Every structure is written in C-alpha cells, then in structure tokens.
Amino acid sequence: MTSSIDWTVKLWSPKIRHAQPLPLFTFENAQEYIYDVEWSPVHPAIFACCDGDGFLEIWDLNRDTEGPIAVRQSSKRTALNCLKWNADGRKIAVGDSEGYVNLWSLDKEIGQPRSTEEFVKFEQLIESQIQTVD
C-alpha cells in the first residue's frame, strides 16, 4: 500500500508482473496530498490514511472500496503527516505539521474483526481483484 502526492492511496500486489505495474485498487477520496497510510495491526481489511487538509480516514475494504467508513479532521486543520496504530488497533496516534501528536480512539466495532470471516472475505476480495487486473 502506498500514499502519494497525487491525492491517492494505492494497493499493489507482488503477484502481478506487468511491464507497467498496475495497482489492485486506487482510493481517491482526498483533496490534498496523502502523507501516510498504514494497515490496522489486527484487522485485515482496515487501513488509515492522513492528508494535507488535516483529515484522518479509516477505510474498511470489506465494507466499502469506494469511500472511508470514518473521517475525522484535526481541530487546527493543519496537515496530518504521519500516523501509527497502537498494538490492539483501538487507537491511532497522528502527527501534524506543527509537531503535535493527537491520539484518537476508534469504536471497537470499527477496529476489531468480528470473526474469522473478515479474513476470508478480504482474501476473496483481493483474489478477485488480482484476476481482474492480471
């Protein structure tokens, strides 16, 4: 997974080998540079990203590949340029362009896998996308 100054997050697969690499998914919700992206440490289909407009987005690819399931903007509206999940996936530390760190909690319904079906569903989503792209 990569974040970019082209306002996108892209999910790549090492299984696809083209002369010109193709992403499995391109997520285009932001209106500013995406400075950081990171997978949840406990949920296979959830990632978070932060951008230059001060937004933190939480995506759950098992629920929706077109938009985030949660969005939060920093109160100062300064660029958010780095993030890190805690080990249990319930909190995210987000650094801003002024050097401050905010700690945001996630609802346990968002951050935790409800069952092993979450892993199977995500694996099926990725496999179907690989077949489409390849």
Helices and strands as residue ranges (DSSP letters): E 2-3, E 9-11, E 25-27, E 34-39, E 46-51, E 55-60, E 70-73, E 80-85, E 91-96, E 101-105, H 108-111, H 117-133
